[in-house]
Amino acid sequence: MSGEDLYDDSHIAFLEDLWGEGFLSPGGPEEVARVLDGVDLRGKYVLDIGCGSGAIAVLLVREHGAAHVTGIDVEDPVCAAARARVAAAGLSDRITVEKVVPGPFPFRDQSFDVVFSKDSIIHIPDKEALAAEAFRVLKPGGRFAASDWLRSHDGAPSAEMAHYIRLEALDFAMASPERYRAAMDGAGFRDVELVNRSPWYAGEAAAELQELSGPNRADWEARHDAAFIAHQIETWQAMVPVLRTGEHCPHHIRGRKPA
Ligand SMILES: C[S@@+](CC[C@H](N)C(=O)[O-])C[C@H]1O[C@@H](n2cnc3c(N)ncnc32)[C@H](O)[C@@H]1O
């Protein structure tokens, strides 16, 4: 493990404890299904950007019928966890996990039917380049379906939002729905659709904060480090208000490459 990994083994263990085995983002299989609303994966070749520890890649094959998923990520611990999960699921012939460097994807033009991503593009500052790369690697008629954590505007964050982003310490590069839409349109996508998920996640996050800080706190501290849990509680206490105001606004983003 590199000392610079943001999602190191202890962080992976905590997030999976909160969100489910192999999930480093909220919502589980139901939320993945909502991201894929109207996008049929059966028999399709799928790119999963920021695959994390791999439960979603497994889900895309097992539950959604993808022929093959290529999961890419930039950090060793998550790639190792994802590869182990894929092998344990007996799906090594249908899922490959590749460690990549940030920047252009190491794939030929028109390699995939669907580009998927769940809550990972937040780590990629250049949304325009990302949209152009997704468009390039999609086959004509291919679909883009992602979830990501956005913020309501591209100006200076409010003091509450800046405080929250500082606590996350995860290199967040949040952008507005308008910037995402312009990036998708500019890349050439059609039927671009953004769905605001902050009303849903505001409720979820409040329940997560209650789980971490309520009667179960001692159990969390026993399974993870007490100081680490205290920091997570502080982070969630900062996150819930900015979800409620809507400044922190997770969205689903979909688009279609013209046939
Ligand atoms: C919040 S996790 C989500 C992981 C997974 N999609 C899930 O929902 O469980 C974000 C992931 O994005 C990865 N990531 C960060 N920068 C990236 C980049 N430039 N390209 C691809 N993945 C990246 C991180 O290493 C991490 O695994």
The ligand as an SDF file (V2000), in Angstrom:
LIG
                    3D

 27 29  0  0  0  0  0  0  0  0999 V2000
  -16.0920    7.0020   -3.3650 C   0  0  0  0  0  0  0  0  0  0  0  0
  -15.0730    5.7780   -4.1370 S   0  0  0  0  0  0  0  0  0  0  0  0
  -16.3110    4.9270   -5.1010 C   0  0  0  0  0  0  0  0  0  0  0  0
  -15.8890    3.5470   -5.5200 C   0  0  0  0  0  0  0  0  0  0  0  0
  -16.9580    2.7220   -6.2230 C   0  0  0  0  0  0  0  0  0  0  0  0
  -17.3810    3.3200   -7.4610 N   0  0  0  0  0  0  0  0  0  0  0  0
  -18.1470    2.5270   -5.3350 C   0  0  0  0  0  0  0  0  0  0  0  0
  -19.1580    3.2150   -5.5250 O   0  0  0  0  0  0  0  0  0  0  0  0
  -18.0640    1.6910   -4.4120 O   0  0  0  0  0  0  0  0  0  0  0  0
  -14.1590    6.7030   -5.3280 C   0  0  0  0  0  0  0  0  0  0  0  0
  -13.1250    5.8890   -6.1210 C   0  0  0  0  0  0  0  0  0  0  0  0
  -12.5920    6.7020   -7.1740 O   0  0  0  0  0  0  0  0  0  0  0  0
  -11.2320    6.3670   -7.3200 C   0  0  0  0  0  0  0  0  0  0  0  0
  -10.5400    7.4220   -8.1000 N   0  0  0  0  0  0  0  0  0  0  0  0
   -9.9700    8.5590   -7.6660 C   0  0  0  0  0  0  0  0  0  0  0  0
   -9.4270    9.2510   -8.6900 N   0  0  0  0  0  0  0  0  0  0  0  0
   -9.6820    8.5340   -9.8180 C   0  0  0  0  0  0  0  0  0  0  0  0
   -9.3790    8.7060  -11.2080 C   0  0  0  0  0  0  0  0  0  0  0  0
   -8.7250    9.7690  -11.6610 N   0  0  0  0  0  0  0  0  0  0  0  0
   -9.7720    7.7420  -12.0770 N   0  0  0  0  0  0  0  0  0  0  0  0
  -10.4470    6.6490  -11.6420 C   0  0  0  0  0  0  0  0  0  0  0  0
  -10.7630    6.4390  -10.3400 N   0  0  0  0  0  0  0  0  0  0  0  0
  -10.3820    7.3610   -9.4360 C   0  0  0  0  0  0  0  0  0  0  0  0
  -10.7630    6.2000   -5.8920 C   0  0  0  0  0  0  0  0  0  0  0  0
   -9.5310    5.5190   -5.7910 O   0  0  0  0  0  0  0  0  0  0  0  0
  -11.9320    5.4200   -5.2940 C   0  0  0  0  0  0  0  0  0  0  0  0
  -11.7790    4.0390   -5.4310 O   0  0  0  0  0  0  0  0  0  0  0  0
  1  2  1  0
  2  3  1  0
  2 10  1  0
  3  4  1  0
  4  5  1  0
  5  6  1  0
  5  7  1  0
  7  8  2  0
  7  9  1  0
 10 11  1  0
 11 12  1  0
 11 26  1  0
 12 13  1  0
 13 14  1  0
 13 24  1  0
 14 15  1  0
 14 23  1  0
 15 16  2  0
 16 17  1  0
 17 18  1  0
 17 23  2  0
 18 19  1  0
 18 20  2  0
 20 21  1  0
 21 22  2  0
 22 23  1  0
 24 25  1  0
 24 26  1  0
 26 27  1  0
M  CHG  2   2   1   9  -1
M  END
$$$$
